């Protein structure tokens, strides 16, 4: 079923959703975002966030990432 209200995201929309900080370790991630440390779903989400963060670090340098952090 097609969503007729769909609006194509802008570059700003995409950049504002990126992970812009290191997710630290799994335990801290779970505490910060309210996940159960024993849950497979939490581990899967954590791994996805780490992967996204690694990709952000590959694409942009530290100064550029700092600028990205200004996007809310």
C-alpha positions in Angstrom: 0.0 0.0 0.0 1.5 3.3 -1.0 1.7 6.1 1.5 0.3 9.2 -0.2 1.5 11.4 2.6 5.2 10.4 2.2 7.6 13.3 1.8 11.1 12.6 0.5 13.6 13.4 3.3 15.9 16.3 2.8 19.6 16.0 3.3 19.1 17.9 6.6 16.6 15.2 7.7 19.1 12.4 7.0 22.1 14.1 8.6 20.1 15.0 11.7 19.4 11.3 12.3 23.0 10.0 12.0 24.9 8.8 15.0 27.4 11.5 15.8 29.1 10.1 18.9 30.8 6.9 19.8 28.2 4.5 21.4 30.8 3.5 24.1 30.3 0.0 25.4 27.3 -2.2 25.3 26.5 -1.9 29.0 26.5 1.9 29.0 24.5 1.9 25.7 21.8 -0.3 27.4 21.7 1.9 30.5 21.5 5.2 28.5 18.7 4.0 26.2 16.8 1.7 28.5 17.6 -1.7 26.9 17.9 -5.0 28.7 21.6 -6.1 28.5 20.5 -9.7 28.1 18.3 -9.0 25.1 19.4 -10.1 21.6 17.4 -7.2 20.2 19.5 -4.7 22.2 22.7 -6.3 21.0 21.5 -6.1 17.4 20.6 -2.4 17.7 23.9 -1.7 19.5 25.8 -3.4 16.6 23.9 -1.3 14.1 24.7 1.9 15.9 28.4 0.9 16.1 28.4 0.2 12.4 26.7 3.5 11.6 29.3 5.3 13.8 32.2 3.6 12.0 30.7 4.7 8.7 30.3 8.3 9.9 34.0 8.3 11.0 35.0 7.0 7.5 33.1 9.7 5.7 33.9 12.7 7.8 36.9 14.0 9.7 36.7 15.1 13.3 36.0 18.8 12.5 33.2 17.8 10.1 31.7 15.5 12.7 31.8 18.3 15.2 29.8 20.4 12.7 27.3 17.5 12.3 26.7 17.5 16.0 25.2 21.0 15.6 22.4 19.5 13.5 19.5 18.6 15.7 
